[in-house]
Amino acid sequence: KLWYQRRVRGKHEKENMMTNPVTTVVFLAYSVLIGSCEALHDTTSLDEISNLKQELNNTDSRLVDLAKDTHSSLSNVNSKISSVNKTLSSKSAGLTVAVEKVIVDLNSVQSDVDLLKKEGVRTGPDGKIDRAVLPGSYADFTLEDIAWGSLHMAATAACRGSVPSGGTGIAGNVVIPVIPKSSCTKTCAATHFGTCDAAVSLVGYVGRATNNGGEVGVYYNYGCGQPFDWSHDQSEITEADKKVLGRGIYLTYCCCRRP
């Protein structure tokens, strides 16, 4: 009965709405829907329709449950992502602080390195320290210079104790290295200190004695007239610096006085 009433009402509505184009389109769609319902009514029993409706309702219920589960899962995932982001953010902040501290430390170390390069003592290609960077008088004299000075002091003391008069005359007496291949008589005569009072031949060893009876130096008295024309002339003039630091044949110095 309901279906028949809809058919009759639809017929009258069709006659009234055909004059409006929009209404016409709606009516045509409605007619198609009615036709589909008629076809479904003609081919499908009420039980089948009821079963289909029940399945649709069940499907809809499952879709609702699935949507809820999906929403819940997404919420959990978002919560975990948020937690991970907070953790990463916290660790990132900590790492930033640590990196900044490392940078400060590196800058400090670099400053120390630059200062050491500027003020530190470094050796040259020969493995030795440049004298120019040594403090005080170390920059003015080498170790060999100091050793030569020590030997000169010893020669001067030897002359003071060797000459018969103990060192007299009209001026201070001097100590002069013997001229190579010559004698102290000729060496003194070649200067305005023309008189030779004595000749001292000596050398001292670097370093202290470490055992009883150990030698720390040697000396000899050749006299003023002895010519040193041997293969080894015993003159400081022709010796290398290392001679004064080694253990070799002694060197001769002339004790000269002004006449």
C-alpha positions as CSV (number, residue, x, y, z in Angstrom):
1,K,0.0,0.0,0.0
2,L,2.8,2.4,0.9
3,W,4.6,1.6,-2.3
4,Y,1.4,2.3,-4.3
5,Q,0.8,5.7,-2.6
6,R,4.4,6.7,-3.4
7,R,3.8,5.8,-7.1
8,V,0.6,8.0,-7.2
9,R,2.2,10.9,-5.3
10,G,5.2,10.7,-7.6
11,K,3.0,10.9,-10.7
12,H,1.4,14.1,-9.5
13,E,4.7,15.6,-8.4
14,K,6.1,14.8,-11.9
15,E,3.4,16.8,-13.5
16,N,3.9,19.8,-11.2
17,M,7.8,19.9,-11.3
18,M,8.5,19.5,-15.0
19,T,8.3,23.3,-15.5
20,N,11.5,23.9,-13.2
21,P,14.8,22.5,-14.7
22,V,16.4,22.0,-11.3
23,T,13.4,20.4,-9.9
24,T,13.3,18.2,-13.0
25,V,16.8,16.9,-12.4
26,V,16.0,16.1,-8.8
27,F,12.8,14.4,-9.9
28,L,14.6,12.3,-12.4
29,A,17.1,11.2,-9.8
30,Y,14.2,10.4,-7.5
31,S,12.5,8.4,-10.2
32,V,15.7,6.4,-10.8
33,L,15.8,5.7,-7.0
34,I,12.2,4.6,-7.0
35,G,12.8,2.4,-10.0
36,S,15.7,0.8,-8.2
37,C,13.6,0.1,-5.2
38,E,10.9,-1.4,-7.4
39,A,13.4,-3.6,-9.1
40,L,14.8,-4.6,-5.7
41,H,11.2,-5.3,-4.5
42,D,10.5,-7.4,-7.5
43,T,13.7,-9.5,-7.2
44,T,14.5,-9.7,-3.5
45,S,12.4,-11.3,-0.8
46,L,11.8,-9.5,2.5
47,D,14.1,-12.0,4.4
48,E,17.0,-11.3,2.1
49,I,16.5,-7.6,2.5
50,S,16.4,-8.1,6.3
51,N,19.6,-10.2,6.2
52,L,21.3,-7.6,4.0
53,K,20.3,-4.8,6.3
54,Q,21.6,-6.8,9.3
55,E,24.9,-7.4,7.5
56,L,25.1,-3.7,6.7
57,N,24.5,-2.9,10.3
58,N,27.1,-5.4,11.4
59,T,29.6,-4.0,8.9
60,D,28.9,-0.5,10.0
61,S,29.4,-1.5,13.6
62,R,32.7,-3.1,12.7
63,L,33.8,0.0,10.9
64,V,32.9,2.1,13.9
65,D,35.0,-0.3,16.1
66,L,37.8,-0.2,13.6
67,A,37.7,3.6,13.5
68,K,37.9,3.7,17.3
69,D,40.8,1.2,17.4
70,T,42.6,3.2,14.7
71,H,42.1,6.4,16.5
72,S,43.3,4.8,19.8
73,S,46.4,3.4,18.0
74,L,47.1,6.7,16.4
75,S,46.8,8.4,19.7
76,N,49.2,6.0,21.3
77,V,51.7,6.5,18.4
78,N,51.4,10.2,18.7
79,S,51.9,10.0,22.4
80,K,55.1,7.9,21.9
81,I,56.3,10.3,19.2
82,S,55.8,13.2,21.5
83,S,57.6,11.4,24.3
84,V,60.5,10.6,21.9
85,N,60.6,14.2,20.7
86,K,60.8,15.4,24.3
87,T,63.6,13.0,25.1
88,L,65.5,14.0,21.9
89,S,64.9,17.6,22.7
90,S,66.3,17.2,26.2
91,K,69.3,15.2,25.0
92,S,69.9,17.7,22.2
93,A,70.0,20.5,24.7
94,G,72.4,18.5,26.8
95,L,74.6,17.8,23.8
96,T,74.5,21.4,22.8
97,V,75.8,22.4,26.2
98,A,78.5,19.7,26.1
99,V,79.6,20.8,22.6
100,E,79.8,24.4,23.7
101,K,81.9,23.4,26.6
102,V,84.2,21.4,24.4
103,I,84.5,24.4,22.0
104,V,85.5,26.6,25.0
105,D,88.0,24.0,26.2
106,L,89.5,23.7,22.6
107,N,89.8,27.4,22.4
108,S,91.5,27.5,25.7
109,V,93.9,24.7,24.6
110,Q,94.5,26.5,21.3
111,S,95.4,29.7,23.2
112,D,97.9,27.7,25.3
113,V,99.4,26.1,22.2
114,D,99.7,29.6,20.6
115,L,101.4,30.9,23.7
116,L,103.8,28.0,23.8
117,K,104.6,28.5,20.1
118,K,105.2,32.1,20.8
119,E,107.2,31.9,24.1
120,G,108.2,28.2,24.3
121,V,111.7,27.0,23.6
122,R,112.0,24.8,20.5
123,T,114.9,23.1,18.9
124,G,116.1,23.8,15.4
125,P,116.8,21.3,12.6
126,D,120.1,20.4,14.3
127,G,118.3,19.5,17.5
128,K,119.7,22.4,19.3
129,I,118.0,25.4,21.0
130,D,118.4,28.7,19.2
131,R,120.6,30.9,21.5
132,A,118.4,33.9,20.7
133,V,115.5,32.5,22.8
134,L,117.6,31.6,25.8
135,P,117.3,33.7,28.9
136,G,119.9,36.2,30.2
137,S,123.6,35.6,29.3
138,Y,122.8,32.1,27.9
139,A,121.9,34.0,24.7
140,D,125.3,35.7,24.6
141,F,127.7,32.8,25.1
142,T,127.8,29.1,24.1
143,L,128.9,26.3,26.3
144,E,132.2,26.2,24.4
145,D,132.7,29.9,25.2
146,I,132.3,29.2,28.9
147,A,134.7,26.3,28.7
148,W,137.3,28.4,26.9
149,G,136.9,31.0,29.6
150,S,137.5,28.4,32.3
151,L,140.6,27.2,30.5
152,H,141.8,30.8,30.3
153,M,141.3,31.3,34.0
154,A,143.3,28.2,34.6
155,A,146.1,29.3,32.3
156,T,146.2,32.8,34.0
157,A,146.5,31.1,37.5
158,A,149.2,28.8,36.2
159,C,151.2,31.7,34.8
160,R,150.8,33.6,38.2
161,G,152.3,30.6,39.9
162,S,155.0,29.8,37.4
163,V,156.9,33.0,36.9
164,P,159.9,33.5,39.3
165,S,158.8,37.1,40.2
166,G,155.1,36.1,40.7
167,G,154.1,38.6,38.0
168,T,155.8,42.1,38.1
169,G,156.7,44.9,35.8
170,I,155.4,48.3,34.6
171,A,152.0,46.9,33.6
172,G,149.7,43.9,34.1
173,N,151.1,40.7,32.7
174,V,149.2,38.8,30.1
175,V,148.5,35.3,28.9
176,I,148.5,34.7,25.2
177,P,147.9,31.4,23.2
178,V,151.1,30.3,21.5
179,I,151.4,31.1,17.9
180,P,150.9,27.9,15.8
181,K,154.3,26.3,14.9
182,S,156.1,28.8,17.1
183,S,157.5,29.2,20.6
184,C,156.3,31.4,23.5
185,T,159.5,33.5,23.2
186,K,158.5,34.5,19.6
187,T,154.9,34.8,20.6
188,C,155.5,37.3,23.3
189,A,158.1,39.2,21.2
190,A,155.4,39.7,18.5
191,T,153.5,41.9,20.9
192,H,154.3,44.9,23.1
193,F,154.5,42.4,26.0
194,G,157.9,41.4,24.6
195,T,159.3,39.2,27.5
196,C,158.3,35.6,28.1
197,D,158.5,34.6,31.7
198,A,157.0,31.1,31.3
199,A,155.0,28.7,29.1
200,V,152.2,26.6,30.5
201,S,150.6,23.7,28.6
202,L,147.4,22.4,30.2
203,V,143.9,21.2,29.6
204,G,141.0,20.5,32.0
205,Y,138.2,17.9,31.5
206,V,134.5,18.7,31.6
207,G,132.5,17.1,34.3
208,R,133.4,16.1,37.9
209,A,135.5,13.2,39.0
210,T,133.6,10.0,39.8
211,N,136.3,7.8,41.2
212,N,139.4,8.0,43.4
213,G,142.5,8.8,41.3
214,G,140.5,10.0,38.4
215,E,142.2,12.7,36.3
216,V,140.5,16.1,35.8
217,G,143.2,17.7,33.7
218,V,146.9,17.5,32.5
219,Y,149.7,20.1,32.3
220,Y,153.4,20.4,31.3
221,N,156.2,23.0,31.4
222,Y,158.0,23.2,28.0
223,G,159.6,26.5,28.7
224,C,159.6,29.7,26.6
225,G,162.0,28.6,24.0
226,Q,160.3,25.3,22.9
227,P,159.0,25.6,19.3
228,F,155.7,23.8,18.9
229,D,156.3,22.8,15.3
230,W,154.9,19.2,15.8
231,S,151.9,17.7,14.0
232,H,149.9,19.0,16.9
233,D,150.9,22.6,17.5
234,Q,149.0,22.8,20.9
235,S,147.6,26.2,20.0
236,E,144.0,27.4,20.7
237,I,144.1,29.4,17.5
238,T,143.8,26.3,15.3
239,E,141.7,24.1,17.5
240,A,138.0,23.5,17.1
241,D,135.5,24.4,19.9
242,K,134.9,20.7,20.7
243,K,138.6,20.5,21.7
244,V,137.9,22.4,24.9
245,L,135.1,20.0,25.8
246,G,137.0,16.8,25.1
247,R,139.9,14.8,26.5
248,G,142.8,15.5,24.2
249,I,146.4,16.8,24.2
250,Y,146.8,20.0,26.2
251,L,147.1,23.5,24.9
252,T,150.0,25.9,25.4
253,Y,149.7,29.5,26.7
254,C,152.5,32.0,27.0
255,C,153.1,34.1,30.2
256,C,154.1,37.5,28.7
257,R,155.4,40.7,30.5
258,R,156.3,44.1,29.3
259,P,160.1,44.7,29.6
